[in-house]
C-alpha cells in the first residue's frame, strides 16, 4: 500500500456574508491509496514459487522426434493418396457402367 499525494484541490472561495476576506485555509489536500486489493493475501503469507528446471532436448532427441513426425506425416499422406486413387477408380467405373447401360437401353 502506498500513499501518494494527489493534486491539491482548491475549493472556490465563498465570500463571507459579512464581507470579510477569506483566509488561505480553504485548500484541501486529497491523498489517494493505491495498490491495495483486499481480495489478495499479503505477499509475506504467499509461499514463493519454485522455478521448474527446463530440459532442453539435445540435437539427437530433437532429430529423432522430427524423423518420427515426418514418418507419421508420410504414412498419412500415402493413406490419403490411396483413398483418393480408389475414389477416382470408383468414379471412372461408375461412368463406364452408366455409358454401357445408356447404350444398351437405347
N, C-alpha and C positions, 0 to 999 in steps of 0.2 A: 504494500500500500504506500502510495506516495502522495504527498500534498504538494501541489504546485499552485502558486498564486495565479489567479485568473486576472483578466484585465480589471482595472478598477472602474467601478461604475459610479458615476456621479449622478445623484438624483437631481432633478431640476429643483432649483430653489423656489420655495414657496414664499412669497412675500408675507412678512409678518403683518397680521391685520392692523397692528398699531403703527406700521410703517418703519419699524426698527430694522436695520440691516442685518442680514443673516450671517452667522459665523461660519467658518470653514469646516465645521464638524459634520457637514452633510454628506461626506464621502463614506461609502461603504465598501469594504474590501471583501470580495467573494472568493472563497477557496474551493477548488474542485478536488474531489477524491477520485483518483484514477487507479486502475489496476486491481480492483477488488472484485472478486467473483465469489459470492457466498456459497455457491454450489460445489466449489472445488475445495479439496483439503489443502492445508498449507504444505509447502514443499518439504519441510523438515519431517513430516509424517509419511510422505510417499517414499517407498524404497527406491533406490537408484536402479536404473535399468542396466543389466549386464550386457555388454556387447557380444554378439554371436559371431564366432570366427567364420569368415567366408573362405570356403575351399575353392580354389581356382583349379579347374581340371587342367591337367598337363596336356601338352600337344598330342601325345599318343591317345589319351582318352577322348579328346576333342575330335581327333581324326576318326577314331573308331565309331563315335556317335554319328558323325557325318556320313560315314560309309553305310551304317545301318539305316539311316534315314533315306539315303539315296537308294538303297536296295528295296526298301518298302515302297518308295515312290515309283520305282521302275516296275515292280510287281503289279501295283495298282494300275499303272499306265498300260501294261500288257493285258490285264484283265479287261479294262475298258475298251481297248482296241479290239480284243476278241469279241466282246459283246457287240460292238459297232459292226464288225465284219459279218457276224451272224445275222444282225438285223438287216443289213444290206442284202445278204443272200436270201433271206425270207421275203423281202420286198421284191427282188428280181423273180423269185419263183412264183409269187402271187401274181405278178404282172403277166408272166408266161402262161399261167393257168387260166387267167381271165381272157387272154387273147385266144387261147385254144378253145375255151368254152364259147366265146363270142363267134368264132369261126365255124364251129360245129353246129351252133344253133341257127345259123342263117342260111 
